[in-house]
Amino acid sequence: MGKQRQSWTVEEKLGIVLAVLSERQSVAEVARQHGVNEKQIC
């Protein structure tokens, strides 16, 4: 049986985007922290 897809709330998505836009962290750092591919954020 395969992995179940991750479901993100609007608040979680917003938090990820704001972390990147704040320029405190790179896209790569944020992606690693949240277990997603960089391309999903860009």
VMD Tcl script that builds the backbone (N, CA, C; Angstrom):
set m [mol new atoms 126]
animate dup $m
set s [atomselect $m all]
$s set {name element resname resid chain x y z} {
  {N N MET 1 A 0.839 -1.179 0.000}
  {CA C MET 1 A 0.000 0.000 0.000}
  {C C MET 1 A 0.887 1.246 0.000}
  {N N GLY 2 A 0.518 2.271 -0.748}
  {CA C GLY 2 A 1.316 3.484 -0.872}
  {C C GLY 2 A 1.128 4.448 0.287}
  {N N LYS 3 A 1.942 5.490 0.253}
  {CA C LYS 3 A 1.843 6.527 1.281}
  {C C LYS 3 A 0.584 7.362 1.072}
  {N N GLN 4 A 0.024 7.817 2.171}
  {CA C GLN 4 A -1.127 8.704 2.076}
  {C C GLN 4 A -0.619 10.120 1.824}
  {N N ARG 5 A -1.303 10.858 0.979}
  {CA C ARG 5 A -0.887 12.220 0.649}
  {C C ARG 5 A -1.044 13.141 1.842}
  {N N GLN 6 A -0.104 14.066 1.964}
  {CA C GLN 6 A -0.150 15.067 3.030}
  {C C GLN 6 A -1.219 16.098 2.689}
  {N N SER 7 A -2.016 16.440 3.654}
  {CA C SER 7 A -3.033 17.468 3.478}
  {C C SER 7 A -2.638 18.677 4.314}
  {N N TRP 8 A -2.618 19.841 3.704}
  {CA C TRP 8 A -2.197 21.069 4.379}
  {C C TRP 8 A -3.391 21.994 4.563}
  {N N THR 9 A -3.505 22.588 5.736}
  {CA C THR 9 A -4.556 23.579 5.958}
  {C C THR 9 A -4.119 24.893 5.328}
  {N N VAL 10 A -5.055 25.797 5.157}
  {CA C VAL 10 A -4.742 27.116 4.608}
  {C C VAL 10 A -3.732 27.825 5.512}
  {N N GLU 11 A -3.894 27.668 6.816}
  {CA C GLU 11 A -2.985 28.316 7.767}
  {C C GLU 11 A -1.564 27.774 7.625}
  {N N GLU 12 A -1.430 26.464 7.418}
  {CA C GLU 12 A -0.104 25.860 7.242}
  {C C GLU 12 A 0.549 26.360 5.956}
  {N N LYS 13 A -0.226 26.415 4.883}
  {CA C LYS 13 A 0.299 26.904 3.609}
  {C C LYS 13 A 0.755 28.352 3.737}
  {N N LEU 14 A -0.058 29.158 4.394}
  {CA C LEU 14 A 0.279 30.563 4.589}
  {C C LEU 14 A 1.561 30.702 5.404}
  {N N GLY 15 A 1.710 29.892 6.430}
  {CA C GLY 15 A 2.910 29.929 7.256}
  {C C GLY 15 A 4.163 29.602 6.463}
  {N N ILE 16 A 4.074 28.626 5.578}
  {CA C ILE 16 A 5.214 28.244 4.743}
  {C C ILE 16 A 5.583 29.393 3.807}
  {N N VAL 17 A 4.595 29.969 3.160}
  {CA C VAL 17 A 4.845 31.073 2.229}
  {C C VAL 17 A 5.428 32.278 2.957}
  {N N LEU 18 A 4.872 32.614 4.105}
  {CA C LEU 18 A 5.376 33.762 4.863}
  {C C LEU 18 A 6.803 33.539 5.350}
  {N N ALA 19 A 7.145 32.308 5.687}
  {CA C ALA 19 A 8.512 32.000 6.119}
  {C C ALA 19 A 9.504 32.287 4.998}
  {N N VAL 20 A 9.124 31.988 3.771}
  {CA C VAL 20 A 10.004 32.247 2.627}
  {C C VAL 20 A 10.043 33.744 2.312}
  {N N LEU 21 A 8.888 34.388 2.328}
  {CA C LEU 21 A 8.829 35.806 1.975}
  {C C LEU 21 A 9.500 36.700 3.010}
  {N N SER 22 A 9.591 36.249 4.242}
  {CA C SER 22 A 10.220 37.062 5.283}
  {C C SER 22 A 11.728 37.145 5.089}
  {N N GLU 23 A 12.272 36.305 4.207}
  {CA C GLU 23 A 13.697 36.259 3.878}
  {C C GLU 23 A 14.568 35.862 5.063}
  {N N ARG 24 A 13.967 35.323 6.098}
  {CA C ARG 24 A 14.759 34.817 7.222}
  {C C ARG 24 A 15.300 33.432 6.901}
  {N N GLN 25 A 14.595 32.723 6.022}
  {CA C GLN 25 A 14.991 31.369 5.652}
  {C C GLN 25 A 14.901 31.220 4.141}
  {N N SER 26 A 15.746 30.359 3.603}
  {CA C SER 26 A 15.693 30.091 2.171}
  {C C SER 26 A 14.554 29.116 1.873}
  {N N VAL 27 A 14.209 29.026 0.609}
  {CA C VAL 27 A 13.171 28.089 0.186}
  {C C VAL 27 A 13.593 26.668 0.562}
  {N N ALA 28 A 14.869 26.353 0.370}
  {CA C ALA 28 A 15.371 25.012 0.685}
  {C C ALA 28 A 15.211 24.697 2.170}
  {N N GLU 29 A 15.528 25.648 3.022}
  {CA C GLU 29 A 15.408 25.435 4.468}
  {C C GLU 29 A 13.957 25.197 4.878}
  {N N VAL 30 A 13.069 26.024 4.360}
  {CA C VAL 30 A 11.647 25.892 4.689}
  {C C VAL 30 A 11.109 24.555 4.174}
  {N N ALA 31 A 11.499 24.181 2.965}
  {CA C ALA 31 A 11.044 22.914 2.388}
  {C C ALA 31 A 11.485 21.734 3.250}
  {N N ARG 32 A 12.739 21.747 3.682}
  {CA C ARG 32 A 13.239 20.657 4.533}
  {C C ARG 32 A 12.477 20.582 5.850}
  {N N GLN 33 A 12.224 21.723 6.451}
  {CA C GLN 33 A 11.526 21.756 7.737}
  {C C GLN 33 A 10.121 21.168 7.645}
  {N N HIS 34 A 9.485 21.371 6.491}
  {CA C HIS 34 A 8.098 20.938 6.338}
  {C C HIS 34 A 7.961 19.638 5.547}
  {N N GLY 35 A 9.096 19.079 5.126}
  {CA C GLY 35 A 9.065 17.796 4.430}
  {C C GLY 35 A 8.448 17.849 3.050}
  {N N VAL 36 A 8.670 18.960 2.352}
  {CA C VAL 36 A 8.156 19.089 0.988}
  {C C VAL 36 A 9.308 19.387 0.040}
  {N N ASN 37 A 9.066 19.203 -1.236}
  {CA C ASN 37 A 10.050 19.514 -2.250}
  {C C ASN 37 A 10.067 21.019 -2.486}
  {N N GLU 38 A 11.256 21.566 -2.754}
  {CA C GLU 38 A 11.385 23.008 -3.019}
  {C C GLU 38 A 10.461 23.470 -4.141}
  {N N LYS 39 A 10.302 22.636 -5.149}
  {CA C LYS 39 A 9.487 23.007 -6.314}
  {C C LYS 39 A 8.016 23.198 -5.949}
  {N N GLN 40 A 7.576 22.601 -4.855}
  {CA C GLN 40 A 6.186 22.772 -4.430}
  {C C GLN 40 A 5.965 24.146 -3.812}
  {N N ILE 41 A 7.037 24.784 -3.381}
  {CA C ILE 41 A 6.919 26.096 -2.750}
  {C C ILE 41 A 7.065 27.209 -3.779}
  {N N CYS 42 A 7.963 27.026 -4.733}
  {CA C CYS 42 A 8.243 28.084 -5.720}
  {C C CYS 42 A 7.117 28.276 -6.694}
}
mol reanalyze $m
mol bondsrecalc $m
mol representation Tube
mol addrep $m
